[in-house]
Amino acid sequence: MTVSVKICGLSEPQSLHAAVSGGARYVGFVFYPASPRYVSPAMAAELARLVPTGVRTVGLFVDPDDDFLEHVVSQVPFDLIQLHGKETPRRIAEVKAAFSIPVMKAIKVGGPEDLAHALEVAEVADRLLFDAKPPAKVTALPGGNGIAFDWTLLAGRRWPRPWMLSGGLKADNVAEAVATTGAEALDVSSGVEDRPGHKDPALVRAFLDTVAGL
Ligand SMILES: O=C(O)c1ccccc1N[C@@H]1O[C@H](COP(=O)(O)O)[C@@H](O)[C@H]1O
């Protein structure tokens, strides 16, 4: 089985190179200002120039308004917009219509009830992304927290859209994550960092090598 990988939160040429040379099929840039992985549109545009044909660029946003999306999208070419906030199906449809770029919507999974919501989202989003819902007591970002969820919730489930698994993935748990969920695409951010917001090229390569060996 070929499992594709998105390395998210890239902000430097070295880690971008490690991602694309190691076989990542997607690279993600974070436009959420409170994130340690935030990149300016100008920096993302420079990095996007280094992305070879065949690797897809993803812009990650959290509840963006149209002005902010326009500001970024006019500078950086994206193959996919990732919405990682509280965007409703209606808002997802608006973003698709306004920017003509496919949308991947993050579903925060805490329990089975969140998966019912995913079916509603799948009516409008082009792709789904399952991430962990941080426990209420934890002060956390809307994503990129290195927290995994109960993967058995996805076991045996089928979805009407292509989907990615994310949340707390790293080289030493990814085999179990894929075996449990059947995921054919993965998204990783903090699991390939040596400190918050800083990708370690060696960890990026180790993750990609592990996935390639599944
Ligand atoms: O990475 C971030 O900083 C981020 C900020 C705001 C929303 C989402 C973010 N990242 C996404 O979160 C998941 C899980 O990441 P991790 O591997 O557990 O660190 C992933 O889909 C990232 O794209």
The ligand as an SDF file (V2000), in Angstrom:
LIG
                    3D

 23 24  0  0  0  0  0  0  0  0999 V2000
    0.5490   23.2380   12.9630 O   0  0  0  0  0  0  0  0  0  0  0  0
   -0.0230   24.2150   13.4780 C   0  0  0  0  0  0  0  0  0  0  0  0
    0.6180   25.0960   14.0710 O   0  0  0  0  0  0  0  0  0  0  0  0
   -1.5070   24.3490   13.3810 C   0  0  0  0  0  0  0  0  0  0  0  0
   -2.0900   25.5050   13.8500 C   0  0  0  0  0  0  0  0  0  0  0  0
   -3.4590   25.6710   13.7820 C   0  0  0  0  0  0  0  0  0  0  0  0
   -4.2580   24.6770   13.2470 C   0  0  0  0  0  0  0  0  0  0  0  0
   -3.6800   23.4950   12.7820 C   0  0  0  0  0  0  0  0  0  0  0  0
   -2.3090   23.3130   12.8380 C   0  0  0  0  0  0  0  0  0  0  0  0
   -1.7040   22.1430   12.3800 N   0  0  0  0  0  0  0  0  0  0  0  0
   -2.3840   20.9500   11.9850 C   0  0  0  0  0  0  0  0  0  0  0  0
   -2.7270   20.1940   13.1280 O   0  0  0  0  0  0  0  0  0  0  0  0
   -2.7280   18.8170   12.8220 C   0  0  0  0  0  0  0  0  0  0  0  0
   -2.0320   18.0110   13.8770 C   0  0  0  0  0  0  0  0  0  0  0  0
   -0.6850   18.3700   13.9950 O   0  0  0  0  0  0  0  0  0  0  0  0
    0.3640   17.5360   14.8830 P   0  0  0  0  0  0  0  0  0  0  0  0
    1.0720   16.5900   13.9540 O   0  0  0  0  0  0  0  0  0  0  0  0
   -0.3750   16.8470   15.9710 O   0  0  0  0  0  0  0  0  0  0  0  0
    1.2970   18.5650   15.4130 O   0  0  0  0  0  0  0  0  0  0  0  0
   -2.1430   18.6820   11.4390 C   0  0  0  0  0  0  0  0  0  0  0  0
   -3.2030   18.4330   10.5450 O   0  0  0  0  0  0  0  0  0  0  0  0
   -1.5450   20.0340   11.1250 C   0  0  0  0  0  0  0  0  0  0  0  0
   -1.7120   20.3390    9.7670 O   0  0  0  0  0  0  0  0  0  0  0  0
  1  2  2  0
  2  3  1  0
  2  4  1  0
  4  5  1  0
  4  9  2  0
  5  6  2  0
  6  7  1  0
  7  8  2  0
  8  9  1  0
  9 10  1  0
 10 11  1  0
 11 12  1  0
 11 22  1  0
 12 13  1  0
 13 14  1  0
 13 20  1  0
 14 15  1  0
 15 16  1  0
 16 17  2  0
 16 18  1  0
 16 19  1  0
 20 21  1  0
 20 22  1  0
 22 23  1  0
M  END
$$$$
